[in-house]
């Protein structure tokens, strides 16, 4: 008998009057059913969050830090169980699912540490005559209840990046997981329920997408943290111009291989990293390698190695430890990738390997000579597809990176420190990774993009700043 999973309403287990099914992307089998909160239950969660907000903001740091430490510990203890669940609902290979659980545990650990050491700042104001005897204390306070909207591609870790910083600063959070992958978030709710966090400080509500506009516009939710497509993200932002909205959106990340990265070992490393990170998570990562921009002097040797490395990527059942590339989240996603590749080929692109679909599975694919008018040239493919581009100089390479509506991260393979700093200065992205693919992310570093890749930054400390504002206390008549 299939389990129906309850949701979490103001910190307690609850069920609604309907449910929806979650299916395994690889074989379509039913993984579980999820109870849907009623409108009245959503209202109850909102009322509880608003009611607890002042007390939660005043909670001692050790209370919040202890709860966050507990979550980190329990994620580690239940790591294999949760990794198996991620694979079942998302389809990502088990080895990547295990990595995701480890990262989520680190996010909660970082949040616990930041909760303990966030002290604000002080400043003396007698630097001018009018400030004699005055001293300022600057502390940060929550902007209000956070609405966290999470995507399917990292159903635990990107949930963690919303929940952990909110708890760390004492901001109540209403979390809405992706409808295709809610189970990991619901298990996180189980762990949160083991803590002493106050009732109402968190809820996990699998609200259907069609009911989200009303929740987005609710004035009791002044902060929205959204990760997903640029189309939906900017619709949210445009609909609530007076709210604080953080958007982590898409990208078409470039890996740049410059002329000095030319030894056999260098090219072998670059090809391995490019092949791996154009296909990990089935390419369903905002910083998956989509474009490879290589200097003409290394292009041919690199292209040969990239194709060979991509062909060694093991596809198949994501539950198998040997599998590198599993299915996309569903068959419709794979059909869209297939259509985009066909569009590129019809316009003159060459398929060097891959280019085939089997249900929700799309073969790891390398394209060359993709024309500028192909959809793949400008949009985010969000699938296991990369394109190779030849350039004649560093100027041309960096211009190609910037010739995009997106700007999330870029990888630059070079050993020249001057070029590394030039890349940091010139590339219009949120992060520049030197000597590696653009897909590297440490969960404590600021992460986000420019242009259509979004606004704001994740990374625990930076999200904590995003969920709070400075409030100044000025003391008067002091002998300093």
C-alpha positions as CSV (number, residue, x, y, z in Angstrom):
1,X,0.0,0.0,0.0
2,X,1.4,3.4,-1.0
3,X,2.1,5.8,1.8
4,X,0.4,9.2,1.9
5,X,2.8,11.7,3.4
6,X,1.4,14.4,5.7
7,X,2.7,18.0,5.5
8,X,3.9,20.2,8.3
9,X,1.7,23.0,9.6
10,X,3.1,25.4,12.1
11,X,5.6,22.7,13.2
12,X,3.1,19.9,13.6
13,X,2.0,17.1,11.3
14,X,-1.2,17.6,9.3
15,X,-3.2,16.3,6.4
16,X,-5.6,17.9,4.0
17,X,-8.6,16.7,2.1
18,X,-6.8,15.7,-1.1
19,X,-3.5,14.4,-2.3
20,X,-1.2,14.1,-5.4
21,X,1.2,11.4,-6.6
22,X,5.0,11.5,-6.9
23,X,6.5,9.2,-9.5
24,X,10.0,8.0,-10.1
25,X,11.4,9.7,-13.2
26,X,13.3,6.6,-14.3
27,X,10.6,3.9,-14.4
28,X,7.5,5.9,-13.6
29,X,6.6,3.8,-10.5
30,X,4.6,5.5,-7.8
31,X,6.9,6.6,-5.0
32,X,4.3,8.1,-2.7
33,X,1.3,10.3,-2.3
34,X,1.4,13.8,-0.6
35,X,-1.5,15.4,1.2
36,X,-2.5,18.8,0.0
37,X,-3.2,21.6,2.5
38,X,-6.6,23.2,2.4
39,X,-7.0,26.9,2.1
40,X,-8.0,27.1,5.7
41,X,-4.8,25.2,6.7
42,X,-2.6,27.6,4.7
43,X,-4.4,30.5,6.4
44,X,-3.7,28.8,9.8
45,X,0.0,28.5,9.0
46,X,0.2,32.1,7.9
47,X,-1.5,33.3,11.1
48,X,0.8,31.2,13.2
49,X,3.9,32.5,11.5
50,X,2.8,36.1,11.9
51,X,1.8,35.5,15.6
52,X,5.2,34.0,16.5
53,X,7.4,36.4,14.5
54,X,8.2,38.9,17.4
55,X,9.0,36.1,19.9
56,X,11.0,34.1,17.3
57,X,13.1,37.1,16.4
58,X,13.9,37.5,20.2
59,X,14.8,33.9,20.6
60,X,18.3,33.5,22.2
61,X,20.9,32.6,19.6
62,X,21.8,29.4,21.4
63,X,18.2,28.1,20.9
64,X,18.3,28.6,17.1
65,X,21.8,27.4,16.8
66,X,21.1,24.2,18.8
67,X,18.1,23.5,16.6
68,X,20.2,24.0,13.4
69,X,22.9,21.7,14.8
70,X,20.3,19.1,15.5
71,X,19.1,19.2,11.9
72,X,22.7,18.9,10.6
73,X,23.4,15.9,12.8
74,X,20.1,14.1,11.9
75,X,20.7,14.7,8.2
76,X,24.0,13.0,8.6
77,X,22.6,10.1,10.6
78,X,19.8,9.6,8.0
79,X,22.0,10.3,5.0
80,X,21.5,7.1,3.1
81,X,17.8,6.9,3.6
82,X,17.3,10.5,2.4
83,X,19.7,10.1,-0.5
84,X,17.6,7.1,-1.7
85,X,14.5,9.3,-1.4
86,X,16.0,12.1,-3.4
87,X,16.9,9.6,-6.2
88,X,13.4,8.1,-6.1
89,X,11.6,11.4,-6.4
90,X,14.1,13.3,-8.5
91,X,15.9,10.6,-10.6
92,X,19.4,11.9,-9.9
93,X,22.0,9.2,-9.6
94,X,22.5,8.0,-6.1
95,X,26.1,9.2,-5.9
96,X,24.9,12.8,-6.6
97,X,22.0,12.4,-4.1
98,X,24.4,11.4,-1.4
99,X,26.5,14.5,-2.1
100,X,23.4,16.6,-1.9
101,X,22.5,15.3,1.6
102,X,26.1,16.0,2.7
103,X,25.9,19.6,1.4
104,X,22.5,20.1,3.1
105,X,24.0,19.0,6.4
106,X,26.8,21.5,5.9
107,X,24.3,24.3,5.2
108,X,22.6,23.7,8.6
109,X,26.0,23.5,10.3
110,X,27.1,26.8,8.7
111,X,23.8,28.4,9.8
112,X,24.3,27.3,13.4
113,X,27.7,28.8,13.4
114,X,26.5,32.0,11.9
115,X,23.6,32.2,14.3
116,X,26.2,32.1,17.2
117,X,28.6,34.7,15.8
118,X,26.2,37.3,14.3
119,X,26.8,40.2,16.7
120,X,26.1,43.3,14.6
121,X,28.6,46.2,14.9
122,X,29.3,49.3,17.0
123,X,30.6,52.7,16.0
124,X,31.6,55.8,17.8
125,X,29.9,58.9,16.4
126,X,32.2,61.6,17.8
127,X,34.2,61.7,14.6
128,X,32.4,65.0,14.0
129,X,31.6,67.7,16.7
130,X,27.9,67.0,16.5
131,X,28.4,63.4,17.6
132,X,30.3,64.0,20.8
133,X,29.0,61.7,23.5
134,X,27.2,59.5,21.0
135,X,27.8,55.8,20.3
136,X,25.9,53.6,17.9
137,X,25.0,49.9,18.0
138,X,23.9,48.4,14.7
139,X,22.0,45.1,14.8
140,X,20.0,43.2,12.2
141,X,16.4,42.2,12.6
142,X,14.1,40.0,10.4
143,X,12.1,41.8,7.7
144,X,9.2,39.4,8.4
145,X,7.9,36.0,7.5
146,X,9.7,34.4,4.5
147,X,8.0,32.6,1.7
148,X,10.5,30.1,0.4
149,X,9.7,28.5,-3.0
150,X,12.1,25.7,-3.9
151,X,12.8,23.9,-7.2
152,X,12.9,20.2,-8.1
153,X,16.6,19.9,-9.1
154,X,18.0,20.0,-5.6
155,X,15.0,19.0,-3.5
156,X,16.8,19.0,-0.2
157,X,19.8,21.3,-0.5
158,X,18.0,24.3,-2.1
159,X,15.3,23.8,0.6
160,X,18.1,24.0,3.1
161,X,19.3,27.3,1.6
162,X,16.0,28.8,2.4
163,X,15.1,27.2,5.7
164,X,18.5,27.3,7.5
165,X,19.2,31.1,7.1
166,X,15.6,32.0,8.1
167,X,15.8,30.0,11.3
168,X,19.3,31.4,12.0
169,X,18.0,35.0,12.0
170,X,14.7,34.2,13.7
171,X,12.5,34.7,10.7
172,X,9.4,32.4,10.4
173,X,9.3,30.6,7.1
174,X,6.6,29.1,5.0
175,X,8.3,26.6,2.6
176,X,6.7,25.5,-0.6
177,X,8.5,22.5,-2.2
178,X,8.4,21.7,-5.9
179,X,5.3,19.5,-6.7
180,X,7.4,16.9,-8.4
181,X,9.9,16.5,-5.5
182,X,8.2,17.3,-2.1
183,X,9.3,14.2,-0.2
184,X,12.8,15.4,0.8
185,X,11.3,18.6,2.2
186,X,8.7,16.7,4.2
187,X,11.5,14.5,5.8
188,X,13.3,17.7,6.7
189,X,10.0,18.7,8.4
190,X,10.2,15.5,10.5
191,X,13.7,16.5,11.7
192,X,12.7,20.1,12.4
193,X,9.8,18.8,14.5
194,X,12.3,17.1,16.8
195,X,13.7,20.5,17.8
196,X,12.4,23.1,20.3
197,X,11.7,25.7,17.7
198,X,8.5,27.5,18.5
199,X,5.2,26.5,16.9
200,X,4.6,28.6,13.8
201,X,8.2,29.4,13.1
202,X,8.2,27.0,10.2
203,X,5.7,25.1,7.9
204,X,6.3,22.9,4.9
205,X,3.2,23.2,2.7
206,X,3.0,21.4,-0.7
207,X,0.6,24.0,-2.1
208,X,-0.3,23.4,-5.8
209,X,1.3,25.8,-8.2
210,X,-2.0,27.2,-9.3
211,X,-2.7,28.4,-5.8
212,X,0.6,30.2,-5.4
213,X,-0.3,33.6,-6.9
214,X,-2.5,34.4,-3.9
215,X,0.2,33.3,-1.5
216,X,2.8,35.3,-3.3
217,X,0.6,38.4,-3.0
218,X,-0.3,38.0,0.7
219,X,0.9,41.0,2.6
220,X,1.8,38.9,5.6
221,X,4.7,37.5,3.6
222,X,7.0,40.5,3.0
223,X,10.0,38.4,1.9
224,X,10.0,35.9,-1.0
225,X,12.9,33.7,-1.8
226,X,12.4,31.9,-5.1
227,X,14.6,29.5,-7.0
228,X,13.5,28.3,-10.4
229,X,12.9,29.6,-14.0
230,X,13.5,33.2,-15.0
231,X,10.0,33.4,-16.5
232,X,8.3,32.5,-13.2
233,X,10.7,34.4,-11.1
234,X,10.2,37.7,-12.8
235,X,6.5,37.1,-12.9
236,X,6.6,36.9,-9.1
237,X,8.8,40.0,-8.8
238,X,6.6,42.0,-11.2
239,X,3.5,41.0,-9.3
240,X,4.8,42.3,-5.9
241,X,6.9,45.4,-6.6
242,X,6.9,46.4,-2.9
243,X,8.1,43.1,-1.5
244,X,11.7,42.0,-0.9
245,X,12.2,39.3,-3.6
246,X,15.3,37.2,-4.0
247,X,15.5,35.3,-7.3
248,X,17.9,32.5,-8.1
249,X,17.2,31.8,-11.7
250,X,18.8,30.2,-14.7
251,X,22.0,30.3,-16.6
252,X,23.8,28.9,-19.7
253,X,27.2,28.6,-18.0
254,X,30.4,28.8,-20.0
255,X,33.6,26.9,-19.5
256,X,36.4,28.9,-21.1
257,X,39.7,27.1,-22.1
258,X,42.4,29.6,-22.8
259,X,45.6,29.2,-24.9
260,X,47.9,28.6,-21.9
261,X,45.9,25.6,-20.7
262,X,47.5,23.5,-23.3
263,X,49.4,20.5,-21.8
264,X,48.1,17.0,-22.2
265,X,47.4,16.9,-18.4
266,X,45.6,20.3,-18.5
267,X,43.4,19.3,-21.4
268,X,42.6,15.9,-19.8
269,X,41.5,17.7,-16.6
270,X,39.4,20.3,-18.4
271,X,37.7,17.6,-20.6
272,X,37.0,15.5,-17.5
273,X,35.5,18.3,-15.6
274,X,33.5,19.6,-18.6
275,X,32.1,16.2,-19.4
276,X,31.2,15.5,-15.8
277,X,29.5,18.8,-15.1
278,X,27.6,19.1,-18.3
279,X,25.9,15.9,-17.3
280,X,25.7,15.7,-13.6
281,X,22.1,15.9,-12.3
282,X,21.2,15.2,-15.9
283,X,22.3,18.7,-16.7
284,X,19.5,20.0,-14.5
285,X,21.6,22.5,-12.6
286,X,21.7,26.2,-13.2
287,X,25.5,26.1,-13.4
288,X,25.9,22.9,-15.5
289,X,28.3,23.4,-18.4
290,X,26.3,24.4,-21.4
291,X,28.9,26.3,-23.5
292,X,32.6,25.4,-24.0
293,X,34.5,28.3,-25.4
294,X,38.0,27.2,-26.4
295,X,41.0,29.1,-27.9
296,X,41.7,27.8,-31.5
297,X,45.1,26.6,-30.4
298,X,43.6,24.0,-28.1
299,X,40.2,23.5,-29.6
300,X,40.7,20.4,-31.7
301,X,42.6,18.5,-29.0
302,X,40.0,19.6,-26.3
303,X,37.0,18.7,-28.5
304,X,38.3,15.2,-29.1
305,X,38.9,14.7,-25.4
306,X,35.5,16.2,-24.4
307,X,33.6,13.9,-26.8
308,X,35.5,10.9,-25.5
309,X,34.9,11.8,-21.9
310,X,31.2,12.4,-22.5
311,X,30.9,9.0,-24.1
312,X,32.2,7.4,-21.0
313,X,29.5,8.8,-18.8
314,X,27.5,5.9,-17.5
315,X,23.7,6.2,-18.1
316,X,21.0,4.1,-16.6
317,X,19.2,3.3,-13.4
318,X,20.0,6.1,-10.9
319,X,19.9,3.7,-8.0
320,X,23.0,2.0,-9.4
321,X,26.2,3.3,-7.8
322,X,27.9,3.2,-11.2
323,X,25.4,5.5,-12.9
324,X,26.6,9.0,-13.8
325,X,23.6,10.3,-15.7
326,X,20.0,9.4,-14.9
327,X,16.7,10.6,-16.3
328,X,15.4,14.2,-16.5
329,X,12.7,15.0,-14.0
330,X,10.0,13.8,-16.4
331,X,9.4,12.8,-20.1
332,X,8.2,16.3,-21.0
333,X,11.5,17.8,-19.9
334,X,13.4,15.3,-22.1
335,X,11.1,16.0,-25.1
336,X,11.8,19.7,-24.7
337,X,15.6,19.1,-24.8
338,X,15.1,16.8,-27.8
339,X,13.2,19.5,-29.6
340,X,15.9,22.1,-28.9
341,X,18.7,19.9,-30.2
342,X,16.6,19.1,-33.3
343,X,16.2,22.9,-33.8
344,X,19.9,23.4,-33.6
345,X,20.7,20.6,-36.0
346,X,18.1,21.8,-38.5
347,X,19.9,25.2,-38.4
348,X,23.3,23.7,-39.1
349,X,24.7,22.3,-35.8
350,X,26.6,19.1,-35.8
351,X,26.0,16.3,-33.3
352,X,29.4,14.9,-32.2
353,X,27.8,12.4,-29.8
354,X,24.4,11.7,-28.2
355,X,21.3,13.4,-29.5
356,X,18.8,10.6,-28.7
357,X,16.0,10.3,-26.3
358,X,14.4,7.2,-24.5
359,X,11.4,8.3,-22.4
360,X,12.6,10.7,-19.7
361,X,16.3,9.8,-20.5
362,X,18.3,12.0,-22.9
363,X,21.7,10.8,-24.0
364,X,24.7,13.0,-23.0
365,X,25.2,15.2,-26.0
366,X,27.9,17.3,-27.6
367,X,27.2,19.7,-30.4
368,X,29.4,21.9,-32.5
369,X,28.8,24.8,-34.8
370,X,25.6,25.8,-33.1
371,X,24.2,28.8,-34.9
372,X,23.4,32.0,-33.1
373,X,19.7,31.7,-34.0
374,X,19.3,28.3,-32.4
375,X,17.3,28.2,-29.1
376,X,20.3,26.4,-27.5
377,X,22.6,29.3,-28.3
378,X,20.8,31.6,-25.9
379,X,18.4,29.7,-23.6
380,X,19.1,27.5,-20.7
381,X,18.8,23.9,-21.9
382,X,18.6,22.3,-18.4
383,X,19.6,18.9,-19.8
384,X,22.7,16.9,-20.6
385,X,23.8,19.0,-23.7
386,X,26.8,21.1,-24.3
387,X,28.1,23.0,-27.3
388,X,31.6,23.6,-28.4
389,X,32.8,27.0,-29.7
390,X,36.1,28.1,-31.2
391,X,37.6,31.5,-30.6
392,X,40.8,33.2,-31.6
393,X,41.7,35.3,-28.5
394,X,41.0,35.9,-24.9
395,X,39.1,39.1,-25.9
396,X,36.8,37.0,-28.1
397,X,36.4,34.3,-25.4
398,X,35.3,36.8,-22.7
399,X,33.0,38.6,-25.2
400,X,31.4,35.3,-25.9
401,X,30.7,34.6,-22.2
402,X,29.1,38.0,-21.8
403,X,27.1,37.7,-25.0
404,X,24.2,36.2,-23.0
405,X,21.1,37.3,-21.2
406,X,22.3,35.2,-18.3
407,X,25.2,35.7,-15.9
408,X,25.4,33.1,-13.1
409,X,28.9,31.6,-13.1
410,X,31.7,30.9,-15.6
411,X,34.7,28.6,-15.4
412,X,38.0,29.8,-16.8
413,X,40.8,27.3,-17.4
414,X,44.0,29.3,-17.2
415,X,47.3,29.3,-15.2
416,X,47.9,33.0,-15.8
417,X,47.1,35.0,-12.6
418,X,46.7,38.2,-14.6
419,X,44.1,36.5,-16.8
420,X,42.3,35.2,-13.7
421,X,42.0,38.7,-12.3
422,X,41.0,40.0,-15.8
423,X,38.2,37.4,-15.9
424,X,37.0,38.4,-12.5
425,X,37.0,42.0,-13.6
426,X,35.4,41.6,-17.0
427,X,33.0,38.6,-16.9
428,X,29.4,39.7,-16.2
429,X,28.6,36.8,-13.9
430,X,28.1,36.2,-10.2
431,X,31.0,33.9,-9.8
432,X,34.2,33.1,-11.7
433,X,35.8,29.7,-11.1
434,X,39.5,29.5,-12.2
435,X,41.0,26.2,-13.2
436,X,37.7,24.3,-13.1
437,X,34.2,24.1,-14.6
438,X,31.6,26.8,-13.6
439,X,29.6,24.2,-11.7
440,X,31.6,24.5,-8.4
441,X,29.7,25.9,-5.5
442,X,30.6,26.0,-1.8
443,X,27.5,26.5,0.2
444,X,28.9,29.2,2.4
445,X,30.1,31.5,-0.4
446,X,27.8,34.1,-2.0
447,X,25.9,32.5,-4.8
448,X,23.8,34.3,-7.4
449,X,23.9,36.0,-10.7
450,X,23.3,39.1,-12.7
451,X,21.1,39.9,-15.7
452,X,18.4,37.3,-16.2
453,X,20.1,35.0,-13.7
454,X,18.4,36.8,-10.8
455,X,18.8,39.2,-7.9
456,X,20.2,38.7,-4.5
457,X,22.6,36.1,-3.1
458,X,22.3,32.7,-1.4
459,X,25.1,31.3,0.8
460,X,24.2,31.1,4.4
461,X,25.6,34.4,5.7
462,X,24.4,36.3,2.6
463,X,20.9,34.9,2.8
464,X,20.8,35.9,6.5
465,X,21.6,39.4,5.4
466,X,19.0,39.2,2.8
467,X,16.3,38.2,5.2
468,X,17.1,41.0,7.7
469,X,17.6,44.8,7.8
470,X,19.9,47.1,9.9
471,X,18.4,48.9,12.9
472,X,20.6,51.5,14.6
473,X,20.6,52.3,18.3
474,X,22.2,55.6,19.2
475,X,23.2,56.2,22.8
476,X,23.6,59.8,23.9
477,X,25.5,61.6,26.6
478,X,28.3,59.1,27.0
479,X,31.9,59.7,28.0
480,X,33.8,57.9,25.3
